[in-house]
């Protein structure tokens, strides 16, 4: 073998090794699944609800029983003890997390708007949820800029919740980056709600056969793929879930809560003519498909402008609202 051939071989091997290393470093999430276990950091106990692998390492996602926050754990940093979901619901029935889940299960007889539909009743203001269903239209950024302008001086970052679908993330990369930038600049604080991946809807079908109630729907895919899509974009989902169309039945509620998720409804869907009052969980769509709801919300902001300035009408964090509702 000549010197030139040897150098060429070494360079080729180096390129192969570098490429393999790059692929490994950028390896996506795999083996993502529902998994229940306990872990503890100091005196704080978490319930692990997901397990996955990335770049050859194992990770978990846990939820705090008290404040409902979620957190990513590397397997090297914690020890886990496998747990049974049914036993968890019994042993931790007095925690805000399990109380919220059990409350939604009791509301499961409603075809529409099951789940937690209002926040802490003593709140002087609302909890805002913005749905981002699949859409060919751009994000209604005016909602966010208006919120920042009105609330930014008294509530920074401005708390809001986004019900996100996988298809919206897939087709709106620029809007997703814009939202990430607003959060990075501390303008807003987003609670990411799982709104399913596909958000199937057929206007010709009755509600009992529509949305997630469509026969053959893969609920495992709809939930887990949405969570994966968020994680792959550097975003962490919350424990909240919103049914597409706010449509569900008892069986579906049981399936969703069986993933450790808390269904969230709304008692003030503005585009439906419902009026927002103190303590309401308000619903508007920010995907360009509901201009009436956006218009009504912007009018609501103007009507409450004086109260906002005087800190008499505020926006509340969804997680904190639910925690306060069930905290003893």
JOSULHU-V677728 format. One record per helix or strand. SS is the DSSP state (~ for helix, > for strand). FROM is the first residue (numbers start at 0). LEN is the number of residues. Records with the same first field share a line. If there is no record, write none. Layout:
SS=FROM-LEN, FROM-LEN
This chain:
~=2-23, 74-3, 84-7, 95-11, 140-11, 165-6, 172-12, 206-3, 210-3, 218-14, 243-3, 249-8, 269-3, 290-13, 304-5, 317-9
>=28-13, 43-11, 56-8, 69-5, 80-2, 111-1, 115-1, 117-1, 124-8, 157-7, 187-7, 239-2, 246-1, 261-3, 267-2, 279-6, 313-2
